[in-house]
């Protein structure tokens, strides 16, 4: 999958706040290979409430160290839709990863400002972490 060039993003449905079976090291390594290949890997929860906090437990931290990003409190459906939307904009992998952590249209609770994605100029990201010229 990582070398096919056809997969651009993967959404993981994990337990609780971002846990997965701790003894499945091959799964963790596979996620790392996906990220290394430029594929965006997002961790979502199977729970109907709550938020993914991949820094809370050791397994989640291991995912974060491999480059998996948290889907926060987005549903799996919102995460897939958002990822597809960002990928359709021709953004780099890093820009998509940044966008996944931002509240674009109310799909997630975020203390950061709501972004205006009405224009096609996605290229500038300020050092403050906010998007500009959107």
MARLOTOR-447720 format. One line per 8 residues: number of its first residue (from 1); for each residue x, y, z of N, C-alpha, C, O, CB. Coordinates in Angstrom, 1 decimal, m for minus. Glycine has a CB too. Layout:
N
NUM> X,Y,Z,X,Y,Z,X,Y,Z,X,Y,Z,X,Y,Z  ...
//
This chain:
134
1> 0.8,m1.2,0.0,0.0,0.0,0.0,0.9,1.3,0.0,0.6,2.2,m0.7,m0.9,0.0,1.2  1.9,1.3,0.8,2.8,2.4,1.0,3.5,2.8,m0.3,3.8,3.9,m0.6,3.8,2.3,2.1  3.8,1.8,m1.1,4.6,2.0,m2.3,3.8,2.1,m3.6,4.3,2.3,m4.7,5.6,1.0,m2.5  2.4,1.9,m3.5,1.6,1.8,m4.7,1.4,3.2,m5.3,1.2,3.3,m6.6,0.3,1.3,m4.4  1.5,4.2,m4.5,1.3,5.6,m5.1,m0.1,6.0,m5.2,m0.4,7.1,m5.6,2.0,5.7,m6.4  m1.0,5.0,m5.0,m2.4,5.3,m5.1,m3.1,5.8,m3.9,m4.1,6.5,m3.9,m3.1,4.1,m5.7  m2.6,5.4,m2.7,m3.2,5.7,m1.4,m2.6,7.1,m1.0,m1.3,7.2,m0.9,m3.0,4.6,m0.4  m3.4,8.0,m0.6,m2.9,9.3,m0.2,m3.2,9.5,1.3,m2.6,10.3,2.0,m3.6,10.4,m1.0
9> m4.2,8.8,1.9,m4.6,9.0,3.3,m5.2,7.7,3.8,m5.9,7.0,3.1,m5.5,10.2,3.4  m5.1,7.5,5.1,m5.7,6.4,5.8,m6.3,6.9,7.1,m5.6,7.7,7.8,m4.6,5.3,6.1  m7.5,6.5,7.4,m8.1,6.8,8.7,m8.2,5.5,9.5,m8.8,4.5,9.1,m9.5,7.5,8.5  m7.6,5.6,10.7,m7.7,4.5,11.7,m8.8,4.6,12.6,m9.0,5.7,13.2,m6.3,4.3,12.4  m9.6,3.6,12.9,m10.6,3.6,13.9,m10.1,2.9,15.1,m10.0,1.7,15.1,m12.0,3.0,13.4  m9.7,3.7,16.1,m9.0,3.1,17.3,m10.0,3.1,18.5,m11.1,3.5,18.4,m7.8,3.9,17.6  m9.5,2.6,19.6,m10.3,2.5,20.8,m10.2,3.8,21.6,m9.2,4.4,21.6,m9.9,1.3,21.6  m11.3,4.1,22.3,m11.3,5.2,23.2,m10.6,6.5,22.7,m11.1,7.0,21.7,m10.6,4.8,24.5
17> m9.6,6.9,23.4,m8.9,8.2,23.1,m7.8,8.0,22.1,m6.9,8.9,22.0,m8.5,8.9,24.3  m7.7,6.9,21.4,m6.6,6.6,20.5,m5.8,5.4,20.8,m4.6,5.4,20.4,m5.8,7.8,20.4  m6.3,4.5,21.4,m5.6,3.2,21.7,m5.8,2.2,20.7,m6.8,2.1,20.0,m6.0,2.7,23.1  m4.8,1.3,20.6,m4.9,0.1,19.7,m4.2,m1.0,20.5,m3.6,m0.8,21.5,m4.1,0.4,18.3  m4.4,m2.2,20.0,m3.7,m3.4,20.6,m2.2,m3.1,20.8,m1.5,m2.9,19.8,m4.0,m4.7,19.9  m1.7,m3.2,22.0,m0.3,m2.9,22.3,0.6,m3.9,21.8,1.8,m3.6,21.5,m0.1,m2.7,23.8  0.2,m5.1,21.6,1.1,m6.2,21.1,1.1,m6.3,19.6,1.8,m7.2,19.1,0.6,m7.5,21.7  0.5,m5.5,18.9,0.5,m5.5,17.4,1.6,m4.6,16.9,1.3,m3.6,16.2,m0.9,m5.1,16.9
25> 2.8,m4.9,17.1,3.9,m4.0,16.7,4.0,m3.9,15.2,4.4,m2.9,14.6,5.3,m4.5,17.2  3.6,m5.0,14.5,3.6,m4.9,13.0,2.7,m3.9,12.5,3.0,m3.2,11.5,3.3,m6.3,12.4  1.6,m3.7,13.1,0.6,m2.7,12.8,1.2,m1.3,12.9,1.0,m0.4,12.1,m0.7,m2.8,13.6  1.9,m1.1,14.1,2.5,0.2,14.3,3.6,0.5,13.3,3.7,1.6,12.8,3.1,0.2,15.7  4.4,m0.5,13.0,5.4,m0.3,11.9,4.8,m0.1,10.6,5.4,0.8,9.8,6.3,m1.6,11.9  3.7,m0.7,10.3,3.1,m0.5,9.0,2.6,1.0,8.9,2.7,1.6,7.9,1.9,m1.4,8.8  2.0,1.5,10.0,1.6,2.9,10.0,2.8,3.8,9.8,2.7,4.8,9.1,0.9,3.3,11.4  3.9,3.5,10.4,5.1,4.3,10.2,5.6,4.3,8.8,6.0,5.3,8.3,6.2,3.8,11.1
33> 5.5,3.2,8.1,5.9,3.1,6.7,4.9,3.9,5.8,5.4,4.5,4.9,5.9,1.6,6.2  3.7,3.9,6.2,2.7,4.8,5.4,3.1,6.2,5.6,3.1,7.0,4.6,1.3,4.5,5.9  3.3,6.7,6.8,3.7,8.1,7.0,5.0,8.4,6.3,5.1,9.5,5.7,3.8,8.4,8.5  6.0,7.5,6.4,7.3,7.7,5.7,7.1,7.9,4.2,7.9,8.5,3.5,8.2,6.6,6.0  6.1,7.2,3.6,5.8,7.3,2.2,5.0,8.5,1.8,4.6,8.7,0.7,5.0,6.0,1.8  4.7,9.4,2.8,4.0,10.6,2.6,2.5,10.5,2.6,1.7,11.4,2.3,4.3,11.1,1.2  2.0,9.3,3.1,0.6,9.1,3.3,0.1,9.6,4.6,0.8,9.4,5.7,0.3,7.5,3.2  m1.0,10.4,4.6,m1.5,10.9,5.9,m2.3,9.9,6.6,m3.2,9.3,6.1,m2.4,12.2,5.6
41> m1.9,9.6,7.9,m2.6,8.6,8.7,m3.2,9.4,9.9,m2.5,10.0,10.7,m1.6,7.5,9.2  m4.5,9.3,10.0,m5.2,10.0,11.0,m5.9,9.0,12.0,m6.5,8.0,11.5,m6.3,10.9,10.4  m5.7,9.2,13.3,m6.3,8.3,14.3,m7.7,8.9,14.7,m7.8,10.0,15.2,m5.4,8.2,15.5  m8.7,8.1,14.6,m10.1,8.5,15.1,m10.5,7.5,16.1,m9.9,6.4,16.2,m11.1,8.5,13.9  m11.5,7.8,16.9,m12.0,7.0,17.9,m13.3,6.3,17.4,m14.0,6.9,16.6,m12.3,7.7,19.2  m13.5,5.1,17.9,m14.8,4.4,17.5,m15.9,4.9,18.5,m17.1,4.6,18.2,m14.6,2.9,17.7  m15.5,5.6,19.5,m16.5,6.1,20.5,m17.4,7.2,19.9,m16.9,8.0,19.0,m15.8,6.6,21.7  m18.6,7.3,20.3,m19.5,8.3,19.8,m19.3,9.7,20.5,m19.7,10.7,20.0,m20.9,7.9,20.0
49> m18.6,9.7,21.6,m18.2,10.9,22.3,m16.8,10.9,22.7,m16.2,9.8,22.8,m19.2,11.1,23.5  m16.3,12.1,22.9,m14.9,12.2,23.4,m14.0,12.6,22.3,m14.4,12.9,21.2,m14.4,10.8,24.0  m12.7,12.5,22.6,m11.7,13.0,21.6,m10.5,12.1,21.6,m10.1,11.5,22.6,m11.3,14.5,22.0  m9.8,12.1,20.5,m8.6,11.3,20.4,m7.5,12.1,21.0,m7.2,13.3,20.6,m8.3,10.9,18.9  m6.8,11.6,22.0,m5.6,12.2,22.6,m4.5,11.2,22.5,m4.3,10.4,23.5,m5.9,12.7,24.1  m3.8,11.2,21.4,m2.8,10.1,21.2,m1.6,10.2,22.1,m0.7,9.4,22.1,m2.3,10.1,19.8  m1.5,11.3,22.9,m0.4,11.4,23.9,m0.8,10.9,25.3,0.0,10.9,26.2,0.0,12.9,24.0  m2.0,10.4,25.4,m2.5,10.0,26.7,m1.9,8.7,27.2,m1.6,8.6,28.4,m4.0,10.0,26.7
57> m1.8,7.7,26.3,m1.3,6.4,26.7,m0.1,6.0,25.8,0.1,6.6,24.8,m2.4,5.3,26.6  0.6,5.0,26.3,1.9,4.6,25.6,1.6,4.2,24.2,2.4,4.6,23.3,2.5,3.5,26.4  0.6,3.5,23.9,0.3,3.0,22.5,0.0,4.2,21.6,0.5,4.3,20.5,m0.9,2.0,22.5  m0.8,5.2,22.1,m1.1,6.4,21.3,0.2,7.2,21.1,0.4,7.7,20.0,m2.1,7.2,22.0  1.0,7.3,22.1,2.3,8.0,21.9,3.2,7.4,20.9,3.9,8.0,20.1,3.1,8.1,23.3  3.2,6.0,20.8,3.9,5.3,19.8,3.4,5.6,18.4,4.2,5.8,17.5,3.9,3.8,20.1  2.1,5.8,18.3,1.5,6.2,17.0,2.0,7.6,16.6,2.4,7.8,15.5,0.0,6.1,17.1  1.9,8.5,17.6,2.4,9.9,17.4,3.8,9.9,16.9,4.2,10.7,16.1,2.1,10.7,18.6
65> 4.7,9.1,17.6,6.1,9.1,17.2,6.3,8.6,15.8,7.3,8.9,15.1,6.8,8.2,18.2  5.4,7.8,15.3,5.4,7.3,13.9,4.9,8.3,12.9,5.0,8.1,11.7,4.7,6.0,13.8  4.3,9.3,13.4,3.7,10.4,12.5,2.2,10.3,12.3,1.7,11.1,11.5,4.4,10.3,11.2  1.5,9.4,13.1,0.1,9.4,13.0,m0.5,10.6,13.7,0.0,11.0,14.7,m0.5,8.1,13.6  m1.5,11.3,13.1,m2.0,12.5,13.7,m3.4,12.2,14.3,m4.1,11.3,13.8,m2.1,13.6,12.6  m3.8,13.0,15.3,m5.0,12.8,16.0,m6.2,13.4,15.2,m6.0,14.5,14.6,m5.0,13.4,17.4  m7.3,12.7,15.2,m8.5,13.2,14.5,m9.3,14.0,15.5,m10.4,14.5,15.2,m9.3,12.1,14.0  m8.8,14.2,16.7,m9.5,15.0,17.8,m10.9,14.4,18.0,m11.1,13.2,18.2,m9.5,16.5,17.4
73> m11.9,15.3,18.0,m13.3,14.8,18.3,m14.1,14.6,17.0,m15.3,14.6,17.1,m13.9,15.8,19.2  m13.5,14.6,15.8,m14.2,14.4,14.6,m14.7,12.9,14.5,m14.1,12.0,15.0,m13.3,14.7,13.4  m15.9,12.8,13.9,m16.4,11.4,13.6,m15.5,10.8,12.5,m14.8,11.6,11.8,m17.9,11.4,13.2  m15.6,9.5,12.3,m14.9,8.9,11.2,m15.3,9.5,9.9,m14.5,9.7,9.0,m15.1,7.4,11.3  m16.6,9.7,9.8,m17.1,10.2,8.5,m16.6,11.6,8.2,m16.2,12.0,7.1,m18.7,10.3,8.5  m16.6,12.5,9.3,m16.0,13.8,9.1,m14.6,13.8,8.8,m14.1,14.6,7.9,m16.3,14.7,10.4  m13.8,12.9,9.4,m12.4,12.7,9.1,m12.1,12.3,7.7,m11.3,12.9,7.0,m11.8,11.7,10.1  m12.9,11.3,7.2,m12.7,10.9,5.8,m13.0,12.0,4.8,m12.3,12.2,3.9,m13.5,9.6,5.5
81> m14.1,12.7,5.1,m14.5,13.8,4.2,m13.5,14.9,4.2,m13.2,15.4,3.1,m15.9,14.3,4.6  m13.1,15.3,5.4,m12.1,16.4,5.5,m10.8,16.0,4.8,m10.2,16.8,4.1,m11.8,16.7,7.0  m10.3,14.8,5.0,m9.1,14.3,4.4,m9.2,14.3,2.9,m8.3,14.8,2.2,m8.7,12.9,4.9  m10.3,13.8,2.4,m10.5,13.8,0.9,m10.6,15.3,0.4,m10.0,15.6,m0.7,m11.9,13.1,0.6  m11.2,16.2,1.1,m11.3,17.6,0.7,m9.9,18.2,0.6,m9.6,18.8,m0.4,m12.2,18.4,1.7  m9.1,18.0,1.7,m7.8,18.6,1.7,m6.9,18.0,0.6,m6.2,18.8,0.0,m7.1,18.4,3.1  m7.0,16.7,0.4,m6.2,16.1,m0.6,m6.6,16.6,m2.0,m5.8,16.7,m2.9,m6.3,14.6,m0.6  m7.9,16.9,m2.2,m8.4,17.4,m3.5,m7.9,18.8,m3.8,m7.9,19.2,m5.0,m9.9,17.4,m3.5
89> m7.4,19.5,m2.9,m6.9,20.8,m3.1,m5.4,20.9,m3.6,m4.9,22.0,m3.8,m7.0,21.6,m1.8  m4.8,19.7,m3.8,m3.4,19.7,m4.3,m2.4,20.1,m3.2,m1.3,20.6,m3.6,m3.3,20.6,m5.5  m2.7,20.0,m2.0,m1.8,20.4,m0.9,m0.7,19.4,m0.7,m0.9,18.2,m1.1,m2.6,20.6,0.4  0.4,19.8,m0.2,1.4,18.9,0.2,1.0,18.0,1.4,0.0,18.4,2.0,2.8,19.6,0.5  1.7,17.0,1.6,1.4,16.1,2.8,1.4,16.9,4.1,0.6,16.8,4.9,2.4,14.9,2.8  2.4,17.8,4.2,2.6,18.6,5.4,1.4,19.6,5.6,0.9,19.8,6.7,3.9,19.3,5.4  1.0,20.2,4.5,m0.1,21.1,4.5,m1.4,20.4,4.9,m2.2,20.9,5.6,m0.3,21.8,3.2  m1.6,19.2,4.3,m2.8,18.4,4.7,m2.8,18.0,6.2,m3.8,18.1,6.9,m2.9,17.1,3.8
97> m1.6,17.6,6.6,m1.5,17.3,8.1,m1.8,18.5,8.9,m2.5,18.3,10.0,0.0,16.8,8.4  m1.4,19.7,8.6,m1.7,20.9,9.3,m3.2,21.1,9.2,m3.8,21.5,10.3,m0.9,22.1,8.7  m3.8,21.0,8.1,m5.2,21.3,7.9,m6.1,20.3,8.7,m7.2,20.7,9.1,m5.6,21.2,6.4  m5.6,19.1,8.8,m6.4,18.1,9.6,m6.6,18.5,11.1,m7.5,18.1,11.7,m5.8,16.7,9.5  m5.6,19.3,11.6,m5.7,19.8,12.9,m6.4,21.1,13.1,m6.6,21.6,14.3,m4.3,19.9,13.5  m6.9,21.6,12.1,m7.6,22.9,12.1,m9.1,22.7,11.9,m9.6,21.8,11.2,m7.1,23.9,11.1  m9.9,23.6,12.5,m11.4,23.5,12.4,m11.7,24.3,11.1,m11.7,25.6,11.1,m12.1,24.1,13.6  m12.1,23.6,10.1,m12.4,24.3,8.8,m13.9,24.8,8.7,m14.1,25.9,8.3,m12.2,23.3,7.7
105> m14.8,23.9,9.1,m16.2,24.2,9.0,m17.0,23.7,10.2,m18.2,23.4,10.0,m16.7,23.6,7.7  m16.5,23.7,11.3,m17.2,23.3,12.5,m17.2,21.8,12.7,m18.1,21.2,13.5,m18.6,23.8,12.4  m16.4,21.1,12.0,m16.4,19.6,12.1,m15.7,19.1,13.3,m15.8,17.9,13.7,m15.6,19.0,10.9  m15.0,20.0,14.0,m14.3,19.6,15.3,m14.3,20.8,16.2,m14.3,21.9,15.8,m12.9,19.1,15.0  m14.2,20.4,17.5,m14.1,21.5,18.5,m12.6,21.9,18.4,m11.7,21.0,18.5,m14.5,21.1,19.9  m12.4,23.2,18.3,m11.0,23.6,18.3,m10.9,25.0,18.8,m11.7,25.9,18.4,m10.4,23.6,16.8  m9.9,25.3,19.7,m9.8,26.7,20.2,m9.2,27.6,19.1,m9.3,28.8,19.2,m8.9,26.7,21.4  m8.7,27.0,18.0,m8.1,27.9,17.0,m9.3,28.5,16.1,m10.4,28.0,16.2,m7.2,27.1,16.1
113> m8.9,29.5,15.4,m10.0,30.2,14.6,m10.5,29.4,13.5,m9.8,28.5,13.0,m9.4,31.5,14.1  m11.7,29.7,13.1,m12.3,29.0,12.0,m11.6,29.6,10.7,m11.4,30.8,10.6,m13.9,29.3,11.9  m11.3,28.7,9.8,m10.6,29.1,8.6,m11.6,29.4,7.5,m12.6,28.8,7.3,m9.7,27.9,8.2  m11.2,30.3,6.6,m11.9,30.6,5.4,m11.2,29.8,4.3,m10.2,30.2,3.8,m12.0,32.1,5.1  m11.9,28.8,3.8,m11.3,28.0,2.7,m12.0,28.3,1.4,m12.0,27.4,0.5,m11.4,26.5,3.1  m12.6,29.5,1.2,m13.3,29.8,0.0,m12.4,30.1,m1.2,m12.9,30.0,m2.3,m14.2,30.9,0.3  m11.2,30.4,m0.9,m10.3,30.7,m2.1,m9.4,29.5,m2.4,m9.4,28.5,m1.6,m9.4,31.9,m1.9  m8.7,29.5,m3.4,m7.8,28.4,m3.8,m6.4,28.6,m3.4,m5.5,27.8,m3.8,m7.9,28.2,m5.3
121> m6.1,29.7,m2.7,m4.7,29.9,m2.3,m4.4,29.3,m0.9,m4.7,29.9,0.1,m4.4,31.4,m2.3  m3.8,28.1,m0.9,m3.6,27.4,0.3,m2.1,27.4,0.6,m1.7,26.7,1.6,m4.1,26.0,0.2  m1.3,28.1,m0.1,0.2,27.9,0.0,0.8,28.4,1.2,1.9,27.9,1.6,0.8,28.4,m1.2  0.3,29.5,1.8,1.0,30.2,2.9,0.5,29.7,4.2,m0.7,29.8,4.6,0.8,31.7,2.8  1.4,29.2,5.0,1.2,28.9,6.4,2.1,29.7,7.3,3.4,29.6,7.1,1.3,27.3,6.7  1.6,30.5,8.2,2.4,31.3,9.0,3.1,30.5,10.1,2.5,29.4,10.5,1.6,32.5,9.6  4.2,30.9,10.7,4.8,30.3,11.8,4.0,30.1,13.0,4.2,29.3,13.8,6.1,31.0,12.1  2.9,30.9,13.1,2.0,30.8,14.3,1.1,29.6,14.2,0.4,29.3,15.2,1.2,32.1,14.4
129> 1.1,28.9,13.1,0.3,27.7,12.9,m1.0,28.0,12.3,m1.8,27.1,12.0,0.1,27.1,14.3  m1.3,29.3,12.1,m2.6,29.6,11.4,m2.4,29.7,9.9,m1.3,29.9,9.4,m3.2,31.0,12.0  m3.5,29.4,9.2,m3.5,29.5,7.7,m3.7,30.9,7.3,m4.5,31.6,7.9,m4.5,28.5,7.1  m3.1,31.3,6.2,m3.4,32.6,5.7,m3.8,32.5,4.2,m3.6,31.5,3.6,m2.2,33.5,5.8  m4.3,33.6,3.7,m4.8,33.7,2.3,m5.7,32.5,1.9,m5.6,32.0,0.8,m3.5,33.7,1.4  m6.6,32.2,2.8,m7.5,31.1,2.4,m8.8,31.6,1.9,m9.7,30.9,1.5,m7.8,30.2,3.6
//
